[in-house]
């Protein structure tokens, strides 16, 4: 709860400043606004807390927390990532400091030595093979799993000599499990919230929100898509459409490709999820040729919005700014791919909620309005 509270507070301050147009002037003041001191709120000291806030502000602006940016949408907040154990194996108080020294004999890397009260594992030498834990007759060696590393389904997380987690950009599939598993809030994702607000404020942009059907109900049981539209209009969006039809179109194109492949004695797999596409390309590159060539639903509908819908509205497609509202971080990453430019920005529902709060908008207090339906309703089955 504290991690979410900090993240939301930073997003709110950045959104308010972006709307006010003074983000450049007050950027450095945000850590002091949220951590006034002199007593620390959640860490050892106010200086560390403020540095964490400063790095989170950079994430909220769509930047990496530090000067190093590998392009990944998911980033480690180094100032917050210092309290997990470096080694996965540690000797507990159950150690009897026995004469047999089964743990020392089992280790092939010389990582364990006898201590005055118990054995000690040198994290610099430990290869995390687990042989010591298996050999100990007292079960005195515990396997401590870093939550982020343990949660990653593709083993994309390691850590450096200082104990800071490191995400391998080439292996990461942008699923976001590490973000939600870290109890220190030391991993976060870049946001496009400032880009979206700048587009809304621009006189040369027509900003259209494209929302996933899965997002309905995120603001409460009684907040429908029709309620959303009024709130989005109040923020400054020019239009509000649902992406369900894009899902139908992706499914239809994929079905055509699947049938063609089937008749040729081959197989095809879906390309609708960017996280899945990354997974196939990194873990099973030999299968990459079997991915469908169809765009994902958000990219499909972004292309429609910037062509057919722009023509229908009489708006220059170059002035259309498509904002996709999705429940998935991988959709943010897809926007950076070659061929992913049909969507200009991707927001999560939590980021949209901070924009509402910055404008003092409460969707439950607004009347409903029919959301835009340029091509008719989608089934949602795609």
C-alpha positions in Angstrom: 0.0 0.0 0.0 2.8 2.4 0.8 4.5 1.7 -2.5 1.3 2.5 -4.4 0.7 5.6 -2.3 4.2 7.0 -3.2 3.8 6.1 -6.9 0.4 7.8 -7.1 1.6 10.9 -5.2 4.4 11.4 -7.6 2.2 10.9 -10.7 -0.3 13.4 -9.3 2.3 16.1 -8.6 3.8 15.6 -12.1 0.3 15.7 -13.7 -0.6 18.8 -11.9 2.6 20.6 -12.9 2.3 19.4 -16.5 -1.3 20.8 -16.7 -0.1 24.1 -15.1 2.8 24.3 -17.5 5.4 24.8 -14.8 7.0 21.3 -14.5 10.4 22.6 -15.5 10.3 25.1 -12.7 9.1 22.9 -9.9 10.5 19.5 -10.9 13.3 19.7 -8.3 10.8 20.9 -5.6 8.6 17.8 -5.8 10.8 15.6 -3.6 10.7 18.3 -0.9 6.9 18.7 -1.3 6.3 15.0 -0.8 9.1 14.6 1.8 9.1 17.8 3.8 11.1 16.3 6.7 12.6 16.4 9.2 11.4 12.9 10.0 11.7 10.2 7.4 8.4 8.5 6.3 9.4 5.1 4.9 13.3 4.8 4.7 16.3 5.5 6.9 16.5 9.2 6.2 14.8 12.0 4.3 17.7 12.3 1.8 17.3 8.8 0.6 13.5 9.2 0.4 13.9 12.4 -1.7 16.3 10.7 -4.0 13.8 7.9 -4.6 11.1 10.5 -5.3 13.5 12.3 -7.7 14.0 9.1 -9.6 10.3 8.4 -9.7 9.6 11.9 -11.1 11.9 11.0 -14.0 9.9 7.8 -14.6 6.7 9.8 -14.5 8.2 12.0 -17.3 9.0 8.9 -19.4 12.7 9.0 -18.6 15.0 6.4 -17.0 15.6 7.0 -13.3 19.3 7.7 -14.0 21.3 8.8 -16.9 21.6 5.2 -18.2 18.7 4.3 -20.4 18.6 1.0 -22.1 15.2 1.7 -23.7 13.2 -0.7 -21.5 9.9 0.6 -20.3 10.5 -1.1 -17.0 13.4 0.3 -14.9 15.1 -0.3 -11.6 15.0 2.6 -9.1 18.6 2.1 -7.9 18.2 4.3 -4.8 15.4 2.1 -3.6 17.0 -1.2 -4.4 19.5 -1.8 -1.6 17.8 -3.7 1.1 17.4 -7.2 -0.4 20.1 -9.8 0.4 22.7 -10.1 -2.2 23.1 -13.9 -1.9 20.3 -16.3 -2.4 21.7 -18.6 0.3 22.3 -17.6 3.9 23.3 -19.4 7.0 20.6 -19.1 9.7 20.8 -19.5 13.5 20.0 -23.1 13.2 23.6 -23.7 12.3 25.3 -25.8 15.0 28.8 -25.0 13.8 29.3 -28.8 13.7 32.6 -30.6 13.2 31.4 -32.4 10.0 31.3 -29.1 8.0 29.1 -30.8 5.4 28.3 -27.4 3.9 31.9 -26.5 3.4 32.7 -29.9 1.9 29.8 -29.7 -0.5 30.7 -26.3 -1.9 32.9 -26.5 -5.0 33.6 -22.8 -5.2 35.2 -22.1 -1.8 32.3 -19.8 -0.9 31.8 -21.1 2.7 34.1 -20.8 5.6 33.8 -21.6 9.3 32.9 -18.8 11.7 33.0 -18.4 15.4 29.3 -19.2 15.9 28.2 -20.4 12.5 29.4 -20.9 8.9 29.5 -17.9 6.6 28.8 -17.7 2.9 30.8 -15.3 0.8 28.2 -13.8 -1.7 31.0 -12.8 -4.1 32.0 -16.4 -4.5 28.6 -18.1 -4.2 27.2 -19.5 -7.5 23.8 -20.2 -6.0 24.0 -23.9 -6.8 22.3 -24.9 -3.5 24.7 -27.8 -2.8 25.4 -26.5 0.7 21.7 -26.3 1.6 21.2 -29.8 0.4 24.2 -31.1 2.5 23.4 -29.4 5.8 21.9 -32.0 8.2 20.2 -29.2 10.3 18.6 -27.5 7.4 20.4 -24.4 8.6 21.0 -22.8 5.2 18.0 -20.9 3.8 17.3 -20.1 0.2 16.3 -16.4 0.2 14.7 -15.5 -3.1 14.7 -12.0 -4.2 11.0 -11.3 -5.0 11.7 -9.6 -8.3 14.1 -12.3 -9.5 11.9 -15.1 -8.3 8.8 -13.6 -10.0 10.4 -13.1 -13.4 9.2 -15.9 -15.7 12.1 -15.5 -18.1 15.0 -15.1 -15.7 15.7 -11.6 -17.0 16.8 -10.3 -13.5 20.3 -10.5 -12.0 22.1 -8.1 -9.7 25.4 -6.3 -9.7 28.2 -6.4 -7.2 26.4 -3.7 -5.1 23.3 -5.8 -4.8 21.3 -3.6 -7.2 18.9 -5.6 -9.5 19.7 -5.5 -13.2 17.1 -6.2 -15.8 18.3 -7.8 -19.1 16.5 -5.7 -21.7 16.9 -8.3 -24.3 15.2 -11.0 -22.2 12.6 -8.9 -20.4 9.1 -9.4 -21.9 7.6 -6.4 -20.1 5.0 -8.4 -18.1 5.5 -6.2 -15.0 5.5 -9.0 -12.5 8.8 -7.7 -11.0 7.1 -4.3 -10.3 4.3 -5.8 -8.3 6.5 -8.3 -6.5 9.1 -5.8 -5.1 8.2 -4.9 -1.5 10.4 -1.8 -1.7 8.9 -0.3 -4.8 12.3 -0.4 -6.4 11.1 -1.2 -9.9 8.7 1.0 -11.9 7.7 1.8 -15.4 8.0 4.9 -17.5 4.8 6.8 -18.2 3.6 8.9 -21.1 1.5 11.1 -18.9 3.4 14.3 -19.6 3.4 13.6 -23.4 -0.4 13.2 -23.3 -1.0 16.3 -21.2 1.2 18.3 -23.6 -0.8 17.0 -26.6 -4.1 17.9 -24.9 -2.8 21.4 -24.3 -1.6 21.8 -27.9 -3.8 23.6 -30.3 -2.4 21.5 -33.2 -3.4 18.1 -31.8 -6.7 16.2 -31.7 -6.3 13.7 -28.8 -8.3 10.5 -29.0 -8.4 8.0 -26.2 -8.7 4.3 -27.1 -9.7 2.1 -24.2 -9.5 -1.6 -23.8 -12.8 -3.4 -22.8 -10.9 -4.9 -19.8 -10.6 -1.4 -18.3 -14.3 -1.1 -17.7 -15.1 -1.1 -14.0 -11.6 0.0 -12.9 -13.1 3.2 -11.3 -15.9 1.4 -9.6 -18.8 -1.0 -10.3 -21.1 1.8 -11.5 -18.5 3.6 -13.7 -19.2 2.5 -17.3 -17.5 3.4 -20.5 -20.2 6.0 -21.0 -19.2 7.6 -17.6 -15.6 7.5 -18.7 -16.3 9.6 -21.8 -17.6 12.6 -19.8 -14.5 12.4 -17.5 -12.2 12.2 -20.5 -13.8 15.2 -22.2 -13.4 17.1 -19.0 -9.7 16.4 -19.0 -9.5 17.6 -22.6 -9.7 14.6 -24.9 -11.4 15.2 -28.2 -12.8 11.7 -28.5 -13.2 8.4 -26.7 -13.4 5.0 -28.4 -13.3 1.4 -27.4 -10.7 -0.9 -28.9 -12.9 -4.0 -29.0 -13.4 -3.6 -32.8 -9.6 -3.6 -33.2 -9.5 -7.0 -31.4 -12.1 -8.3 -33.8 -10.1 -7.1 -36.8 -6.9 -8.6 -35.4 -8.7 -11.9 -34.8 -10.1 -11.9 -38.4 -6.7 -11.3 -40.0 -5.1 -13.9 -37.8 -7.8 -16.4 -38.8 -7.1 -15.8 -42.5 -3.4 -16.3 -41.9 -4.0 -19.4 -39.8 -6.2 -20.9 -42.6 -3.6 -20.2 -45.2 -0.9 -21.8 -43.1 -3.1 -24.8 -42.2 -3.7 -25.5 -45.9 0.1 -25.3 -46.5 0.6 -27.8 -43.6 2.1 -25.1 -41.4 1.0 -23.4 -38.1 0.6 -19.8 -37.0 0.4 -18.3 -33.5 -1.2 -15.0 -32.4 0.5 -11.7 -32.4 -2.1 -9.7 -30.5 -0.1 -9.5 -27.2 3.2 -7.7 -27.4 4.4 -9.5 -24.2 3.8 -12.8 -25.9 5.6 -11.6 -29.1 8.6 -10.6 -27.0 8.5 -13.9 -25.2 8.5 -15.9 -28.4 11.3 -13.9 -30.0 13.6 -14.1 -27.0 12.8 -17.6 -25.7 11.9 -19.4 -28.8 13.5 -17.5 -31.7 13.0 -20.5 -34.0 9.2 -20.0 -33.6 9.3 -16.2 -34.5 8.4 -16.9 -38.1 5.2 -18.5 -37.0 3.9 -15.3 -35.4 1.0 -13.7 -37.2 1.8 -10.5 -39.1 -1.4 -8.9 -38.0 -1.1 -5.7 -35.9 -2.2 -5.9 -32.2 -5.7 -4.5 -31.4 -4.4 -1.2 -30.2 -2.2 -0.7 -33.2 -5.0 -1.9 -35.5 -7.4 0.7 -34.0 -4.7 3.4 -34.0 -4.2 2.9 -37.7 -8.0 3.2 -38.2 -8.2 6.3 -36.1 -5.4 8.0 -38.1 -6.9 7.1 -41.5 -10.6 6.3 -41.8 -11.8 8.1 -38.6 -9.6 11.1 -39.4 -11.1 11.4 -42.8 -14.6 11.0 -41.4 -13.9 13.8 -38.9 -12.3 16.0 -41.5 -9.1 16.2 -39.5 -5.5 16.0 -40.8 -4.2 12.6 -39.7 -0.9 14.2 -38.8 -2.8 16.1 -36.1 -4.4 13.0 -34.6 -2.8 11.9 -31.3 -3.8 8.4 -30.3 -3.7 7.5 -26.6 -4.2 3.9 -25.8 -5.5 3.1 -22.3 -4.5 -0.5 -21.5 -4.1 -2.7 -18.4 -0.8 -4.1 -19.7 2.7 -2.6 -19.5 3.8 -4.5 -22.6 1.4 -2.3 -24.6 3.6 0.7 -23.5 6.6 -1.0 -24.9 4.9 -1.9 -28.2 4.5 1.8 -28.9 8.3 2.1 -29.2 8.6 -0.8 -31.8 9.1 -0.3 -35.5 5.6 -0.3 -36.9 4.2 0.7 -33.5 3.8 4.4 -34.3 0.0 4.2 -34.9 -0.3 4.7 -31.2 1.3 7.9 -29.8 1.1 7.1 -26.1 -0.1 4.4 -23.8 -1.5 5.0 -20.3 -2.7 2.6 -17.6 -5.9 3.2 -15.7 -4.0 4.3 -12.6 -2.3 7.0 -14.6 -5.6 8.2 -16.0 -6.9 8.3 -12.5 -4.1 10.7 -11.5 -5.0 12.9 -14.4 -8.7 12.9 -13.2 -7.5 13.8 -9.7 -5.2 16.6 -11.0 -8.3 18.1 -12.6 -10.5 17.4 -9.5 -12.7 15.2 -11.7 -14.8 12.4 -10.1 -16.4 10.1 -12.8 -19.1 9.0 -10.4 -20.4 12.5 -10.2 -20.7 13.0 -14.0 -23.6 12.2 -16.3 -23.1 9.4 -18.8 -22.6 10.0 -22.5 -22.4 7.5 -25.4 -18.7 6.8 -26.3 -17.7 7.4 -29.9 -18.4 4.5 -32.3 -16.8 5.3 -35.7 -17.2 1.8 -37.1 -20.0 0.2 -35.0 -19.6 -1.9 -31.9 -17.0 -4.6 -31.5 -17.8 -7.9 -30.0 -15.0 -8.0 -27.6 -14.4 -11.6 -28.5 -11.1 -10.7 -30.3 
